[in-house]
Structure formats: C-alpha cells, structure tokens
Amino acid sequence: VVSTQSTGSSGINAEYGKQWYQRRVRGVESESVLFCSDSTNQNTDPNVSARAVKRKIKRTPNSTSDEQTVKKKKKTGNAVRLNKFVLVVDQVVEEMSSGKRSDTLNAKEEAKQLFQWLIHPVKHDQFFKELWEKKPLLIKRHNRKYNEEWFSSKDFSDILKKNPIQFGTHLDLTSYRDGKRQTHNRPGRAFPDMVWKHYNEGGSIRMLNPQTYSEPVWRLLSTLQDFFRSTMGANVYLTPPGTQGFAPHYDDIEAFMIQLEGKKHWRLYAPRTDEETLPVHSSENFNQNELGKLILDTVLEAGDMLYFPRGTVHQGNCLPDTHSLHITVSTYQTNTWGDVIEKLLPKALAIARSEDMEYREGLPMGYLDYTGVSKSDLDSPARSAFLNKVEKLMTRLVKYASVDSAADELAARLLHDALPPNTNRSSVLTLPSSSEEHSPSEAARQISECCEGVTDLTPSVTANSKVRMITPYVARLLAHEECVSLQHSASNSRLFHEIDPQEIDYPSDYGPALEMLTNTYPTFMEVKALPLPTATGVQLVQELIDMNILQHKPGSSTKSKSIMSAIKSRVNRPAPKIKSNRYGGSNDELSVKVRNGSVSRKSKSVKARPVSEVFEKSNTGESPFMFRRNTLER
C-alpha cells in the first residue's frame, strides 16, 4: 500500500508558527513518500522498494495547486490500510526553531505543539489513531539541523568535565561484541579520561537522566510531560564508528529515538508472541537466532526520528565511517489499565468486607477437596457451586471500586516521578557561592547590595491580582480526614526520585479555594474570587507563588517589594486561626511547619475515615463546590 503526501509551506506556517515554533519559509524541491509495508516483507526500505511511488513536488508558499495535490494524495493514501505495517515518511523538512515558554501562553497548547514538532510532518490525530501502541514510525527529514538544539557531543563533554558524574547513576559504559553484552562501570565517579578511553577502545557510552544537567533536555521532557500526562525519561547514547553497544531487546516504554549527530543502522523486529506485545517489563538480551520477523531495516541520520511501541525488539549499530549520538525519549511506563485495576481491587475488597457481610462469611468445609490445580478437571456440584459463588462476589466487587480514588493514587505517583516545571526563568539575584569564604557580615553586606533597588523579584499579591497554576499539572488536590493537601512537583529534582514526595497540608476550609486554583487552568482568576477571607486568600496565593506552583498574570495588580521584606514577611507571618470547618476538619488552632521542604498547614489531630464517605458542600452557601474524599493512603 503506497501513497504520497506533501505539506504546503503556508499550512505549516499557519499551524505551528504562532507560539513555539517559527518556520523559515522557502521554496524547496522535495521527494515526499508515505510508505506502508506489510510486516511479512523483509525489505522495508522505501528507497529500494519496487512498490514505492515517488513524486517530485516544487513547493512554494501559498501554492493553490500544491494544496489541491495534498488533498488528493491524502484521500488516496487513506483508502487502504493493512493491519500490520511500518509507516515511513521520507520528506525534506525545513528547519523549525523552538521558543521559550511564556507566562501568557497556554502550557497545554505548547506541549501539543512540541509533540507535533517531534512527529512532523505526520499529523497528531493520525499518529494516535493509526500508530500509537501499534506500529513503528520512521521519519527521514533530510535536515541535519532539525534536532540539533537539544543535545550535542560538546554538551556531553562539558557535562563530564563540570559535574560529579557517577557510574550507574548518571552514566554507563557498555559494549556488545561476539554476541555478548557487557557493562564496564567502576565504583565512584566517571572521570572524563576514563570515559573517553573506553570510547576510543570501541565502547559505547549511555548517559542516564541527561535532563539532570542539560537545560534543553529538561525543557523537552517537562513540556512533553504536560502532553502525555505520564512520566517522561531520556537516555543519550554515544557510539563510536563501526560498533554496537547493546544486544537486541525490547523495552516497557514508548520510545522516540531522536538522531542528533552522525548515523546509526537500526533493525526492528515484530513481537514474537501476544504476551510480548505491550509488555509490562523489559526483556532480557536476545541472541540473534531468537529474534522475530524483521519489519524495518534503516539508517537514521541527524534530524531523523524513529518511534516504536513497547515490546518492539530492536538493535542498532554504527556505520564504519561515522559516530552516532542520539537521545531516546521514553514515556508510558506502568501507565496502563492494569495499573488502575491494581489500585482499585485491594481498596474495593476492603470496603466490601467492611460493608457486606457475605464477604465475611466462612468458606464451606471441605472446599479443598474439590479445588486446586490437581482438581481443576473435577466435575462436581460442590465445585460448580464454589466457582459460581466466587464469580458472584467478584462481580459485586465492582460497585465498591472507587475509580477516582485509584486515579488520585496514580496521580500522586506521577507527581513524585515528574520533573519540575521548566519555565525558562532566570533569577535576578545571584548570591555568593557556598564554596567561597565569606564572613557573616561580608555575606550580609553583599546580599544587601544585591537586593538594593530590586523591586520586582517577589511581587506581592493583592486581592485584584490574577493568578493560575504555573503549568496545568504541577499540583493535584487530595482530601484526607480533617485536612486537604496539595501534592506537587514544583520542588522535585531533575534527578529521578532524589527528593521525597512533596505535599502541603491545609485545613479543610481551604478545599474549595484550592479546587478553584487547580481546576481553572488556563484561565487566570482574581484572588478575591477565592472562597476564603480576602487576607487568607492573599496569603495562600502568595505562598503558592513563592513555591513556584502559581504564577501572576503579567500586568495584573500587584505591589512590588524587595526580597528582604519578602523574607521578613515569611518569618513573621502568624499562623491563621480557623473557627469553622465546612469539610469536617478540626476547629483547633493550626500549627505551621515545614515538611519535605514545603510549608505544612495541618490540623493537630488527623484520624482515618471510611473510604466511602465524601465531603459535601456546606449548607451556608459560601462555596458552590463539592469536594469528594479520595482514598490515598497516608
């Protein structure tokens, strides 16, 4: 099945040029091939396939005939699809450059645009309908500069020189020779001389979590994180010419391989069994004689991108004439229906046991006489009755399952796994390095000099200030007995799980206000609209801005103040007293404390409640919101 596809320059500029990406429009002559191959066909290179159809198109901006050709070709290409195929797009793609995130832009749209940039020229809807979790996608762009802004060999070298890179945590030395895969890590720090010696001897280098030290990779992953709503990861692979660093294997992640420098020869193989399709765990290393059907044999060059679903066996080797540098972006690990059910069943069973006496009744005496693997073929009335009873109880268990509770648990896990939001903000104030010797008085003097004249570093919130979440998913509101909490990723480290889960506890009266703040993105809202006393609302918003969870709308009403006055106000701020509690919280005076690096406003006494209970809105009419309790274990 073959179709040709081209994209008019004016259309691309209109769709992608508004916020993140600006396209340099110029007329180019390109070959545009959309190639589909049955997985049983060993030869999947569109450049040599007898079935491939190529057509040269002179692309010029605002070309009417070009747009008509596009529509005609799309119709032809979508007429027939095979169940199993590899999609290859071979097209000259002009350069796109990414921009920086702005306070006035919608982070959801930014994330969607970045993903569209990643798979361009394939459309977003087509990708998820036809390819996601189903088929590999190869995009050959013939533009070496398309991916260059994310990472380079120089970045690799600079990170090794300037940072305490540790074997196993930040970097692996690997090799694959004569069918044997080896890791050559040593204890302690990976010094540059040691790493480059391994490379010169024909070994591969894998940098783990490059976002820890690379700002562009951090920006790439944290933005895509808002698109996929799943944990994002990345590894960078540097391979010398004529070598291979890893054995054939499959992974438990959706993989996007972005070729940065050089070339790499890749071979993809179809899953051998249904059990290896969308697997839960990555595979062991395979021998060459254990591989399934070859579905793609291609060479990635700088600017190209290769996507394949989890479970796709793959292996890559460098060509003799050049090195290879690529970054693999991964997502959707342990983010399946099975993970939701895994959270649902234990809690549903706990509720059923508590509320339904039938789940607490004793098993029939002698049930072991007709159950068990050795008796699975036994046909008896007692066994049939036993199996029917189990089926009945399992079916009834559904009504005790709290899907929202399970979703909150998965969200809490995601917030712990997540990267902190990257907003490309730089600090105005640079304090003295901790490695330099300074007396207390000298340090105080330098801080005073830095702060002198600074009036916009920490804007003070007023009732008329307009705010919203800094990104749509930076925090999630959770409910507990006598308090609510805001779990967030704003204070996370770029190194995976370096910091414990970050959670801020508030009195239950804060629930409706926090619900408004977390649910109204991307709309900016005025602080005075929060269902809290004005002074309390201002204080709450100011603290969340200080923690990088909320952001001001540029130009909204604020009172600027110096950093020193901001620090003093935090130190001297008294704890609020709550007289009434709409959400079942304590009326005690609150204590303010720091937990996991965040302010904690927590009632002195917290007791567990049955998971079936919910918080209903107050009869006072003060809040239009209903806030349901989740069952996240504390």
C-alpha positions as CSV (number, residue, x, y, z in Angstrom):
1,V,0.0,0.0,0.0
2,V,1.7,3.2,-1.1
3,S,0.6,6.8,-1.1
4,T,2.4,10.1,-1.5
5,Q,2.0,13.1,0.8
6,S,3.2,16.6,0.9
7,T,2.5,19.6,3.1
8,G,2.2,23.1,1.8
9,S,4.6,25.7,3.3
10,S,1.8,28.1,4.1
11,G,-0.2,25.5,6.0
12,I,2.8,24.6,8.2
13,N,3.5,28.2,9.0
14,A,-0.1,28.8,10.0
15,E,-0.4,25.8,12.2
16,Y,2.9,25.8,14.1
17,G,4.3,29.4,13.9
18,K,2.1,31.1,16.4
19,Q,3.6,30.3,19.8
20,W,6.6,27.9,20.0
21,Y,7.9,27.4,16.5
22,Q,8.6,29.8,13.7
23,R,9.2,28.4,10.3
24,R,11.6,29.8,7.7
25,V,9.6,29.5,4.6
26,R,11.4,28.9,1.3
27,G,10.6,27.0,-1.9
28,V,12.4,23.7,-2.0
29,E,12.3,20.7,-4.2
30,S,11.4,17.6,-2.2
31,E,10.6,13.9,-2.5
32,S,7.6,13.1,-0.3
33,V,6.9,9.4,0.3
34,L,4.4,7.9,2.7
35,F,5.4,4.2,2.7
36,C,3.5,1.3,4.2
37,S,4.8,-2.2,4.3
38,D,3.4,-5.5,5.4
39,S,5.3,-6.8,8.4
40,T,6.0,-10.0,6.4
41,N,8.0,-8.1,3.8
42,Q,11.7,-8.3,4.8
43,N,12.7,-5.4,2.5
44,T,11.2,-2.3,4.2
45,D,13.5,0.4,2.9
46,P,11.3,2.8,0.8
47,N,14.4,3.8,-1.2
48,V,14.8,0.4,-2.7
49,S,11.2,-1.0,-2.7
50,A,9.7,-1.7,-6.1
51,R,6.3,-0.7,-4.7
52,A,7.3,2.8,-3.6
53,V,6.0,5.7,-5.6
54,K,7.9,8.9,-5.6
55,R,6.9,12.2,-7.0
56,K,8.9,15.4,-7.0
57,I,7.0,18.5,-6.0
58,K,8.1,22.1,-6.3
59,R,6.8,23.5,-3.0
60,T,6.2,27.2,-2.9
61,P,4.3,29.3,-0.3
62,N,0.6,29.8,-1.0
63,S,0.6,27.4,-3.9
64,T,-3.0,26.5,-4.8
65,S,-2.1,23.6,-7.0
66,D,0.1,22.2,-4.2
67,E,-2.8,22.3,-1.7
68,Q,-5.0,20.5,-4.2
69,T,-2.4,17.9,-4.7
70,V,-2.2,17.4,-0.9
71,K,-5.9,16.7,-0.6
72,K,-5.9,14.3,-3.5
73,K,-3.0,12.3,-2.2
74,K,-4.3,12.2,1.4
75,K,-7.5,10.7,0.1
76,T,-5.7,8.1,-1.9
77,G,-3.3,7.2,0.9
78,N,-6.0,6.7,3.5
79,A,-8.1,4.5,1.2
80,V,-6.5,1.2,2.3
81,R,-4.5,0.2,5.4
82,L,-3.0,-3.1,6.4
83,N,-3.4,-4.5,9.9
84,K,0.4,-4.8,10.4
85,F,2.8,-2.3,8.8
86,V,5.6,0.1,9.3
87,L,5.0,3.7,8.4
88,V,7.9,5.6,6.8
89,V,7.7,9.2,5.9
90,D,10.6,10.4,3.7
91,Q,10.4,14.1,3.1
92,V,12.6,17.2,3.1
93,V,11.5,19.2,6.2
94,E,12.5,22.8,6.7
95,E,14.0,24.0,9.9
96,M,11.9,24.8,12.9
97,S,13.3,26.5,16.0
98,S,11.7,26.2,19.4
99,G,10.9,29.2,21.5
100,K,10.7,29.8,25.3
101,R,7.7,29.3,27.5
102,S,5.9,32.5,28.3
103,D,3.6,33.3,31.2
104,T,0.9,34.4,28.7
105,L,0.8,31.2,26.8
106,N,-1.2,28.0,27.4
107,A,1.2,25.2,28.5
108,K,-1.2,22.6,27.2
109,E,-1.0,24.1,23.7
110,E,2.7,24.5,24.0
111,A,3.0,20.8,24.9
112,K,0.8,19.8,22.0
113,Q,2.8,21.9,19.6
114,L,6.1,20.4,20.8
115,F,4.8,16.9,20.2
116,Q,3.6,17.9,16.7
117,W,7.2,19.2,16.1
118,L,8.5,15.8,17.3
119,I,6.4,13.8,14.8
120,H,6.2,16.4,12.0
121,P,5.1,16.0,9.2
122,V,2.8,13.3,10.5
123,K,-0.3,14.8,12.0
124,H,-1.2,14.4,15.7
125,D,-4.6,12.7,15.1
126,Q,-3.2,10.3,12.5
127,F,-0.4,9.2,14.9
128,F,-2.7,8.3,17.8
129,K,-5.3,6.7,15.6
130,E,-3.0,4.5,13.4
131,L,0.4,4.2,15.1
132,W,0.4,4.7,18.9
133,E,1.0,1.4,20.6
134,K,0.5,-0.3,17.3
135,K,3.2,0.3,14.7
136,P,6.6,1.9,14.3
137,L,7.1,5.2,12.6
138,L,10.2,6.3,10.7
139,I,10.6,10.0,9.7
140,K,13.5,10.9,7.4
141,R,13.7,14.6,7.2
142,H,16.9,15.3,5.2
143,N,17.6,18.2,7.6
144,R,20.6,17.7,9.8
145,K,19.8,20.8,11.9
146,Y,16.2,19.8,12.9
147,N,17.1,18.2,16.2
148,E,20.4,20.0,17.0
149,E,19.2,22.3,19.7
150,W,18.6,19.5,22.3
151,F,22.0,18.0,22.8
152,S,25.4,17.6,21.2
153,S,28.8,15.9,21.7
154,K,30.1,19.1,23.1
155,D,27.3,19.1,25.7
156,F,28.3,15.5,26.6
157,S,31.9,16.5,27.1
158,D,31.1,19.6,29.1
159,I,28.8,17.7,31.5
160,L,31.5,15.1,32.1
161,K,34.1,17.9,32.9
162,K,32.0,20.1,35.1
163,N,29.8,17.7,37.1
164,P,30.4,14.8,39.5
165,I,29.0,12.2,37.1
166,Q,28.7,8.8,38.9
167,F,28.8,5.4,37.3
168,G,25.4,3.7,37.4
169,T,23.5,6.8,38.4
170,H,24.4,9.2,35.6
171,L,26.4,7.1,33.1
172,D,27.1,3.5,31.9
173,L,29.9,2.2,29.8
174,T,28.7,-0.7,27.6
175,S,29.8,-3.0,24.8
176,Y,28.4,-5.7,22.6
177,R,30.9,-8.0,21.0
178,D,30.6,-11.5,19.6
179,G,27.1,-11.7,20.9
180,K,28.0,-10.8,24.4
181,R,26.6,-7.6,26.1
182,Q,28.8,-6.2,28.9
183,T,28.7,-3.2,31.3
184,H,32.1,-1.8,32.2
185,N,31.2,0.6,35.1
186,R,33.5,1.1,38.0
187,P,32.7,2.3,41.5
188,G,32.5,6.1,42.1
189,R,32.9,9.0,39.7
190,A,33.1,8.7,35.9
191,F,36.2,10.9,35.2
192,P,36.4,12.2,31.6
193,D,39.7,10.4,30.8
194,M,38.3,7.1,31.9
195,V,35.2,7.6,29.8
196,W,36.9,8.7,26.6
197,K,39.4,5.9,26.9
198,H,36.5,3.4,26.8
199,Y,35.1,5.2,23.8
200,N,38.4,5.2,21.9
201,E,38.6,1.4,22.5
202,G,35.3,0.9,20.8
203,G,32.9,1.0,23.7
204,S,29.5,2.8,23.9
205,I,28.5,5.5,26.4
206,R,25.0,5.8,27.8
207,M,24.2,9.0,29.8
208,L,21.2,8.3,32.1
209,N,18.9,11.2,33.0
210,P,20.6,13.8,30.9
211,Q,17.9,16.3,32.0
212,T,19.8,16.5,35.3
213,Y,22.5,18.6,33.8
214,S,21.0,19.6,30.4
215,E,18.6,22.6,30.3
216,P,17.3,21.8,26.8
217,V,16.6,18.2,27.6
218,W,14.9,19.2,30.8
219,R,12.7,21.7,28.8
220,L,11.9,19.0,26.2
221,L,10.9,16.4,28.8
222,S,9.0,18.7,31.2
223,T,7.0,20.1,28.2
224,L,6.1,16.6,26.8
225,Q,5.2,15.6,30.4
226,D,2.3,18.1,30.2
227,F,1.2,16.5,26.9
228,F,1.4,12.8,27.8
229,R,0.4,13.2,31.5
230,S,2.9,10.4,32.2
231,T,6.4,10.1,33.5
232,M,9.0,11.1,30.9
233,G,12.5,9.8,30.7
234,A,15.5,10.0,28.5
235,N,18.9,8.5,27.8
236,V,21.7,9.8,25.5
237,Y,23.7,7.2,23.6
238,L,27.2,8.0,22.1
239,T,28.5,5.1,19.9
240,P,31.9,5.0,18.1
241,P,32.1,4.1,14.4
242,G,31.7,0.5,13.4
243,T,30.5,-0.7,16.9
244,Q,27.4,-1.8,18.7
245,G,26.7,-1.1,22.4
246,F,23.6,-3.2,23.2
247,A,22.1,-6.6,22.4
248,P,18.7,-7.0,20.8
249,H,15.9,-6.5,23.3
250,Y,12.6,-4.8,23.9
251,D,11.6,-2.2,26.4
252,D,8.5,-1.5,28.5
253,I,8.2,2.2,27.3
254,E,7.0,4.0,24.2
255,A,10.3,5.1,22.6
256,F,11.1,8.2,20.4
257,M,14.6,8.0,19.1
258,I,15.9,11.4,18.0
259,Q,19.1,11.3,16.0
260,L,21.3,14.2,16.9
261,E,24.6,13.6,15.2
262,G,26.1,11.0,12.8
263,K,24.3,7.9,11.6
264,K,23.0,4.6,13.1
265,H,21.8,1.5,11.5
266,W,18.6,0.2,13.1
267,R,16.7,-3.1,12.8
268,L,13.2,-3.6,14.3
269,Y,11.5,-6.9,14.8
270,A,7.9,-7.7,15.4
271,P,6.9,-9.2,18.8
272,R,7.3,-12.9,18.7
273,T,4.1,-13.7,20.8
274,D,1.0,-11.9,22.0
275,E,2.5,-11.9,25.5
276,E,5.4,-9.7,24.2
277,T,3.0,-7.1,22.8
278,L,2.8,-4.1,25.0
279,P,4.8,-5.9,27.8
280,V,4.8,-4.9,31.4
281,H,8.5,-5.3,31.9
282,S,11.6,-5.0,29.6
283,S,13.1,-8.2,28.1
284,E,16.4,-9.9,28.7
285,N,19.1,-9.7,26.0
286,F,18.3,-11.9,23.0
287,N,20.6,-13.9,20.7
288,Q,20.5,-13.2,17.0
289,N,18.7,-16.6,16.4
290,E,16.0,-15.7,18.9
291,L,14.6,-12.7,17.0
292,G,11.2,-12.5,15.4
293,K,10.2,-11.2,11.9
294,L,12.3,-8.2,10.7
295,I,9.9,-5.3,10.0
296,L,12.3,-2.4,9.5
297,D,15.9,-2.1,8.4
298,T,17.0,1.5,8.1
299,V,19.7,4.1,8.8
300,L,18.9,7.1,11.0
301,E,20.7,10.3,10.1
302,A,20.9,13.6,12.0
303,G,17.4,15.2,12.0
304,D,15.5,11.9,11.7
305,M,13.2,10.3,14.3
306,L,12.1,6.7,14.9
307,Y,9.2,5.8,17.1
308,F,8.2,2.3,18.1
309,P,5.8,0.8,20.7
310,R,6.9,-1.1,23.8
311,G,7.6,-4.7,23.0
312,T,9.3,-3.9,19.7
313,V,12.6,-5.8,19.6
314,H,15.4,-3.5,18.3
315,Q,19.1,-3.3,17.8
316,G,21.3,-0.6,16.4
317,N,24.9,-0.5,15.2
318,C,27.1,2.3,14.0
319,L,28.3,2.5,10.4
320,P,32.1,2.3,9.9
321,D,32.5,5.9,8.7
322,T,30.9,7.9,11.5
323,H,29.9,8.0,15.1
324,S,26.3,8.2,16.4
325,L,24.7,10.4,19.0
326,H,21.0,10.0,19.7
327,I,18.6,10.6,22.5
328,T,15.8,8.2,23.3
329,V,12.7,9.9,24.9
330,S,10.5,7.5,26.8
331,T,7.0,7.6,28.2
332,Y,4.0,5.5,29.3
333,Q,5.9,3.1,31.6
334,T,3.4,1.5,34.1
335,N,0.6,3.7,32.8
336,T,-2.0,1.1,31.7
337,W,-5.5,-0.1,32.6
338,G,-3.9,-2.9,34.6
339,D,-2.2,-0.3,36.8
340,V,-5.7,1.3,37.5
341,I,-7.2,-2.1,38.3
342,E,-4.2,-2.9,40.6
343,K,-5.1,0.1,42.7
344,L,-8.8,-0.5,42.6
345,L,-9.1,-4.1,43.7
346,P,-7.4,-4.0,47.2
347,K,-9.4,-1.0,48.3
348,A,-12.7,-2.3,46.8
349,L,-12.2,-5.5,48.7
350,A,-11.5,-3.6,51.9
351,I,-14.8,-1.7,51.5
352,A,-16.7,-4.8,50.6
353,R,-15.5,-6.6,53.7
354,S,-16.5,-3.7,55.8
355,E,-19.9,-3.1,54.4
356,D,-21.1,-6.5,53.1
357,M,-21.5,-9.5,55.4
358,E,-21.4,-12.0,52.6
359,Y,-17.7,-11.3,52.1
360,R,-17.1,-12.1,55.8
361,E,-18.9,-15.5,55.7
362,G,-16.7,-18.6,56.2
363,L,-15.7,-20.9,53.4
364,P,-17.5,-24.2,53.1
365,M,-16.0,-27.0,55.0
366,G,-14.1,-29.4,52.7
367,Y,-13.7,-26.9,49.9
368,L,-10.1,-28.1,49.5
369,D,-11.4,-31.5,48.4
370,Y,-12.7,-30.1,45.1
371,T,-10.4,-27.0,44.4
372,G,-6.8,-26.7,43.4
373,V,-4.8,-27.3,40.3
374,S,-4.8,-31.0,40.6
375,K,-8.6,-31.0,40.9
376,S,-9.3,-28.5,38.1
377,D,-10.8,-31.1,35.8
378,L,-13.1,-32.4,38.5
379,D,-16.8,-32.1,37.6
380,S,-18.9,-32.0,40.8
381,P,-21.9,-30.0,42.1
382,A,-19.8,-28.7,45.0
383,R,-17.1,-27.4,42.8
384,S,-19.6,-25.7,40.5
385,A,-21.3,-24.0,43.4
386,F,-18.0,-22.8,44.8
387,L,-16.9,-21.3,41.4
388,N,-20.3,-19.6,41.0
389,K,-20.1,-18.0,44.4
390,V,-16.6,-16.7,43.6
391,E,-17.9,-15.2,40.3
392,K,-20.8,-13.6,42.1
393,L,-18.6,-11.9,44.7
394,M,-16.1,-10.8,42.1
395,T,-18.9,-9.3,40.0
396,R,-20.4,-7.5,43.0
397,L,-16.9,-6.1,43.9
398,V,-17.3,-3.6,41.1
399,K,-19.8,-1.4,42.9
400,Y,-17.3,-0.9,45.8
401,A,-14.5,0.2,43.4
402,S,-13.6,3.9,43.6
403,V,-12.1,4.9,40.2
404,D,-11.5,8.4,41.4
405,S,-9.5,7.1,44.3
406,A,-7.3,4.9,42.1
407,A,-6.8,7.9,39.7
408,D,-5.6,10.0,42.6
409,E,-3.1,7.4,43.6
410,L,-1.7,7.2,40.1
411,A,-1.6,11.0,40.0
412,A,0.3,11.1,43.3
413,R,2.8,8.6,41.9
414,L,3.2,10.7,38.8
415,L,3.8,13.9,40.7
416,H,6.6,12.1,42.6
417,D,8.1,10.8,39.4
418,A,7.7,14.0,37.5
419,L,10.3,16.6,36.5
420,P,9.9,20.0,38.0
421,P,8.3,22.5,35.6
422,N,10.7,24.3,33.3
423,T,9.6,27.9,32.8
424,N,12.9,29.3,31.5
425,R,13.1,31.9,34.2
426,S,16.4,33.1,35.5
427,S,17.0,34.6,38.9
428,V,17.7,38.3,39.2
429,L,19.6,37.8,42.4
430,T,22.9,35.8,42.4
431,L,24.1,35.0,45.9
432,P,27.8,34.3,46.7
433,S,28.9,30.7,46.1
434,S,28.9,28.4,49.1
435,S,32.4,27.3,48.1
436,E,33.8,30.8,48.7
437,E,35.0,32.1,52.1
438,H,32.8,34.9,53.4
439,S,32.3,36.2,56.9
440,P,28.7,36.6,58.1
441,S,28.9,40.4,58.0
442,E,30.5,40.3,54.5
443,A,27.8,38.0,53.2
444,A,25.1,40.2,54.7
445,R,26.6,43.2,53.1
446,Q,26.7,41.6,49.7
447,I,23.2,40.4,50.0
448,S,22.1,43.9,50.9
449,E,23.9,45.3,47.9
450,C,22.3,42.7,45.6
451,C,18.8,43.5,47.0
452,E,19.2,47.2,46.8
453,G,16.9,48.6,44.2
454,V,15.3,45.3,43.4
455,T,11.6,45.8,43.4
456,D,10.1,43.2,41.1
457,L,11.8,40.0,42.3
458,T,9.0,38.9,44.6
459,P,5.7,40.6,43.6
460,S,3.3,41.0,46.4
461,V,-0.2,39.6,45.8
462,T,-3.3,41.8,46.3
463,A,-7.0,40.9,46.1
464,N,-7.0,42.1,42.5
465,S,-4.1,40.0,41.4
466,K,-4.8,37.4,38.7
467,V,-3.2,34.0,39.0
468,R,-3.2,30.5,37.7
469,M,-1.2,27.3,38.0
470,I,2.3,27.6,36.6
471,T,1.6,24.5,34.5
472,P,-1.7,22.6,34.3
473,Y,-0.5,19.5,36.1
474,V,2.1,20.8,38.6
475,A,-0.1,20.0,41.5
476,R,-3.2,17.9,42.5
477,L,-5.7,18.4,45.3
478,L,-6.2,15.5,47.6
479,A,-8.5,15.1,50.6
480,H,-7.9,13.5,53.9
481,E,-9.5,13.4,57.3
482,E,-9.8,16.9,58.8
483,C,-7.4,18.4,56.2
484,V,-6.7,18.7,52.5
485,S,-3.4,18.5,50.8
486,L,-1.7,19.8,47.6
487,Q,0.8,17.3,46.2
488,H,3.1,19.0,43.7
489,S,6.2,18.5,41.6
490,A,7.4,22.1,41.8
491,S,10.2,21.2,44.2
492,N,11.2,18.0,42.5
493,S,14.8,17.4,41.5
494,R,15.7,16.8,37.9
495,L,17.3,13.5,39.1
496,F,14.6,10.8,39.3
497,H,13.3,10.4,42.9
498,E,16.1,12.3,44.5
499,I,13.5,14.1,46.7
500,D,10.7,12.6,48.6
501,P,7.1,13.4,47.6
502,Q,6.2,17.0,48.1
503,E,2.8,17.6,49.9
504,I,1.4,20.7,51.5
505,D,-1.3,20.2,54.1
506,Y,-4.1,22.8,54.7
507,P,-7.2,23.0,56.8
508,S,-10.3,21.5,55.1
509,D,-11.7,25.0,54.7
510,Y,-9.1,25.6,52.1
511,G,-10.5,22.9,49.9
512,P,-12.9,24.9,47.7
513,A,-10.2,27.6,47.1
514,L,-7.6,25.1,46.2
515,E,-10.1,23.3,43.9
516,M,-10.7,26.6,42.1
517,L,-6.9,27.2,41.6
518,T,-6.2,23.7,40.4
519,N,-9.2,23.3,38.0
520,T,-9.4,26.7,36.2
521,Y,-6.2,26.5,34.1
522,P,-5.6,28.1,31.7
523,T,-7.8,30.9,32.9
524,F,-6.3,33.5,35.2
525,M,-8.6,34.2,38.2
526,E,-8.6,37.1,40.7
527,V,-7.5,36.3,44.2
528,K,-10.7,38.0,45.6
529,A,-12.8,35.3,43.8
530,L,-11.5,32.6,46.1
531,P,-14.0,31.4,48.7
532,L,-11.7,32.4,51.6
533,P,-11.4,35.6,53.6
534,T,-9.5,38.1,51.5
535,A,-6.4,38.2,53.7
536,T,-6.3,34.4,53.9
537,G,-6.7,34.1,50.2
538,V,-3.9,36.6,49.5
539,Q,-1.6,34.8,51.9
540,L,-2.4,31.4,50.4
541,V,-1.7,32.6,46.8
542,Q,1.5,34.4,47.8
543,E,2.9,31.2,49.4
544,L,2.0,29.1,46.3
545,I,3.7,31.7,44.1
546,D,6.8,31.6,46.3
547,M,6.8,27.8,45.8
548,N,6.6,28.1,42.0
549,I,3.2,26.5,41.9
550,L,1.2,29.6,40.9
551,Q,2.1,32.4,38.6
552,H,1.0,36.0,38.2
553,K,-0.7,37.2,35.1
554,P,1.7,39.9,33.6
555,G,0.3,43.3,34.2
556,S,-2.2,42.3,36.9
557,S,-2.4,44.4,40.1
558,T,0.5,43.6,42.4
559,K,2.5,45.5,45.0
560,S,6.3,45.1,44.4
561,K,8.5,44.7,47.3
562,S,12.1,43.9,48.0
563,I,13.4,40.4,48.6
564,M,14.4,41.4,52.2
565,S,10.9,42.5,53.1
566,A,9.5,39.3,51.5
567,I,11.8,37.2,53.7
568,K,10.8,39.1,56.8
569,S,7.1,38.8,56.0
570,R,7.5,35.0,55.7
571,V,9.3,34.8,59.0
572,N,6.9,37.0,60.9
573,R,3.7,35.8,59.4
574,P,1.4,34.4,62.2
575,A,-0.5,31.1,61.7
576,P,-4.2,31.6,60.9
577,K,-6.9,30.5,63.2
578,I,-9.9,28.6,61.8
579,K,-13.2,29.0,63.6
580,S,-15.4,26.8,61.4
581,N,-14.8,23.9,59.1
582,R,-17.1,23.1,56.2
583,Y,-15.2,19.9,55.3
584,G,-15.2,18.1,58.7
585,G,-11.9,19.5,59.7
586,S,-10.7,20.4,63.2
587,N,-11.5,23.8,64.8
588,D,-8.2,23.8,66.6
589,E,-5.7,26.4,66.1
590,L,-3.4,25.4,63.3
591,S,0.4,24.7,63.5
592,V,2.7,25.8,60.7
593,K,5.6,23.6,60.0
594,V,7.9,22.6,57.1
595,R,7.6,19.1,55.8
596,N,9.8,17.9,52.9
597,G,10.9,21.4,52.2
598,S,7.4,22.8,52.0
599,V,5.1,24.7,54.3
600,S,2.6,22.4,56.0
601,R,-0.6,23.8,57.4
602,K,-2.0,20.8,59.2
603,S,-4.6,20.2,61.9
604,K,-3.1,18.9,65.1
605,S,-5.3,15.8,65.1
606,V,-5.9,13.6,62.0
607,K,-8.0,10.4,62.1
608,A,-8.9,7.9,59.4
609,R,-12.4,7.9,57.9
610,P,-14.1,5.1,55.9
611,V,-13.3,5.4,52.2
612,S,-17.0,5.5,51.3
613,E,-17.5,8.9,53.0
614,V,-17.5,12.1,50.9
615,F,-17.2,15.7,51.7
616,E,-20.4,17.6,50.7
617,K,-20.7,21.3,50.3
618,S,-21.7,23.3,53.3
619,N,-25.3,24.5,53.8
620,T,-24.1,28.0,54.4
621,G,-23.9,28.5,50.6
622,E,-20.4,30.0,50.9
623,S,-18.9,27.7,48.3
624,P,-20.5,26.3,45.1
625,F,-18.0,23.4,45.1
626,M,-18.4,19.8,46.2
627,F,-15.2,18.2,47.2
628,R,-15.0,14.4,47.3
629,R,-12.7,12.5,49.5
630,N,-10.1,10.3,47.8
631,T,-8.6,7.2,49.4
632,L,-4.9,7.8,49.0
633,E,-3.1,6.1,51.8
634,R,-1.0,8.3,54.1
